Amino acid sequence: MQRVIRSRHGGTPPVSGTPKGTFPKSMHLLKRADFQRVYQQGKRHFSGNMTVFYLRTDAVAPAASNTQSGEVAALREQGAPARVRVGFTVPRAIGKAVERNRIRRRTREAVRFHIAELAPLSQTVDIVINPKRSALTAEFAEISSEVERAFRVVRENGGAPARPLGERRPARANKSAARKRKEPAR
């Protein structure tokens, strides 16, 4: 008798070759204040279908008592850090709820595939992914590669250190103003 393997939801067997990553609730960025802090104080990475905001925080990684023991064991087994939190914002301008939810699901799945790549990070990082309208028609492979590239940038830069609230970003050098100063008056 041949045994049929079914997914936990009773559907068809899992597709071979599909990465087996997890993305538990403990790795989700959920609070509005956290999103605002990442937007205002963090760095940005732009790509064709999304903008990724990221910020290094000094928060302590969640203790094992805060998460289910199975989630923690699965994360350690995969090498995925418990110090990374990822949030998604899909603006209403992209489309109606069905379209926004489809983009969110596809992006979340790409994050699940690549979250283990952030394991080498030694500090806590919050990431917010803001998809663009083009993500609606993009192939999943393209979205997945952009998430992978964004995670590589986050891993290399390690996130920007958090500044105290109210502290402004350092002023950037204005190239045109520098040129005007160098030119002699006529």
C-alpha positions as a printed Julia matrix, in Angstrom:
186×3 Matrix{Float64}:
  0.0    0.0     0.0
  1.41   3.36   -1.03
  1.33   6.1     1.56
  0.4    9.62    0.4
  2.11  12.53    2.12
 -0.2   15.47    2.68
  0.49  18.94    3.93
 -0.74  19.91    7.37
 -3.77  21.54    5.78
 -4.8   18.33    4.03
 -3.93  19.58    0.52
 -1.59  18.17   -2.03
  1.93  17.06   -1.09
  4.55  19.79   -0.87
  6.4   20.68   -4.06
  9.88  19.2    -4.19
 12.6   21.8    -4.31
 10.59  24.34   -2.32
 12.74  25.82    0.45
 11.5   24.88    3.9
 11.85  28.15    5.78
  9.6   29.4     8.52
  8.43  32.89    9.31
  6.78  32.74   12.74
  4.83  35.58   14.36
  7.78  36.31   16.64
  9.66  37.55   13.55
  6.85  39.87   12.39
  7.03  43.6    12.97
  3.54  44.48   14.21
  3.37  47.77   16.12
  2.81  51.1    14.41
  5.48  52.77   16.55
  8.06  50.25   15.34
  7.13  50.89   11.69
  7.38  54.67   12.22
 10.77  54.33   13.89
 12.12  52.27   10.97
 10.74  54.78    8.42
 12.1   57.85   10.21
 15.46  56.62   11.47
 16.41  53.74    9.18
 18.15  53.3     5.86
 16.48  52.51    2.53
 17.16  50.06   -0.25
 15.33  50.66   -3.54
 14.59  48.02   -6.16
 12.23  47.68   -9.09
  9.27  46.22   -7.23
  9.78  47.34   -3.64
 11.46  49.67   -1.2
 13.05  48.07    1.85
 13.6   50.1     5.02
 15.89  48.69    7.71
 17.13  49.81   11.1
 19.49  48.31   13.63
 17.97  48.43   17.09
 19.47  47.81   20.5
 16.58  45.62   21.62
 17.33  42.24   23.15
 16.35  39.14   21.19
 13.11  37.59   22.45
 13.58  34.96   25.13
 12.54  31.39   24.53
  9.63  31.88   26.96
  8.11  34.51   24.65
  7.88  32.17   21.69
  6.69  28.64   21.29
  9.48  26.17   21.94
  8.93  24.52   18.55
  9.43  27.85   16.75
 12.7   28.53   18.56
 14.01  25.04   17.84
 13.04  25.34   14.17
 14.76  28.73   13.89
 17.99  27.47   15.45
 17.89  24.39   13.23
 17.65  26.55   10.1
 20.13  29.11   11.34
 17.54  31.91   11.06
 18.02  34.66   13.63
 15.38  35.42   16.21
 16.68  39.02   16.2
 15.22  40.0    12.83
 11.7   41.34   12.58
 10.07  41.96    9.2
  6.94  44.0     8.51
  4.98  44.7     5.35
  3.13  47.83    4.29
  1.11  47.76    1.1
 -0.41  51.2     0.35
 -4.02  51.56   -0.74
 -2.84  53.27   -3.91
 -1.68  49.88   -5.2
 -5.19  48.56   -5.54
 -8.13  47.02   -3.76
 -7.83  44.7    -0.77
 -7.63  41.54   -2.88
 -4.66  42.9    -4.86
 -2.92  44.27   -1.77
 -3.32  40.95    0.05
 -1.96  39.04   -2.95
  1.15  41.23   -3.02
  1.56  40.83    0.75
  1.27  37.01    0.54
  3.77  36.77   -2.31
  6.25  39.06   -0.58
  5.86  37.22    2.72
  6.55  33.92    0.94
  9.73  35.36   -0.61
 10.81  36.51    2.86
 10.16  33.02    4.22
 12.46  31.59    1.53
 15.34  33.95    2.31
 15.05  34.8     6.03
 17.82  32.34    6.95
 20.3   34.49    4.97
 20.17  37.04    7.8
 21.58  34.51   10.3
 25.1   36.04   10.28
 23.78  39.32   11.72
 24.99  39.9    15.25
 22.6   42.75   16.08
 18.84  43.18   16.11
 17.41  44.56   12.85
 13.88  45.65   11.98
 12.95  45.53    8.29
  9.89  47.02    6.57
  9.1   46.0     3.0
  6.95  48.39    0.99
  6.01  46.86   -2.39
  5.31  49.01   -5.45
  2.45  48.61   -7.91
  4.72  46.72  -10.31
  4.92  43.86   -7.79
  1.34  42.98   -8.69
  2.33  41.78  -12.18
  5.91  40.71  -11.43
  6.9   37.06  -11.53
  7.46  35.45   -8.14
 11.08  34.67   -9.06
 11.71  38.38   -9.61
 10.16  39.32   -6.24
 12.14  36.56   -4.55
 15.43  37.74   -6.08
 14.74  41.33   -5.01
 14.06  40.21   -1.43
 17.27  38.17   -1.53
 19.23  41.19   -2.82
 17.68  43.46   -0.15
 18.59  40.98    2.6
 22.15  40.89    1.25
 22.32  44.7     1.52
 20.94  44.56    5.08
 23.48  41.87    5.97
 26.39  43.86    4.5
 25.38  47.19    6.03
 24.08  45.74    9.27
 21.4   48.38    9.47
 21.76  51.97   10.59
 22.14  52.51   14.32
 19.04  53.98   15.9
 19.18  57.68   16.76
 17.32  59.13   19.73
 13.9   60.49   18.79
 14.02  64.12   17.8
 17.63  63.95   16.63
 17.93  64.94   13.0
 19.86  63.13   10.32
 23.24  64.65    9.46
 23.05  67.13    6.6
 24.26  65.84    3.26
 26.83  67.75    1.28
 25.19  69.64   -1.53
 27.37  69.22   -4.63
 25.95  72.21   -6.49
 26.56  74.5    -3.5
 30.16  73.25   -3.3
 30.67  74.0    -6.99
 29.35  77.53   -6.58
 31.8   78.19   -3.76
 34.75  76.99   -5.84
 33.91  79.12   -8.9
 35.42  82.61   -8.79
 33.03  85.54   -8.89
 32.76  87.16  -12.32
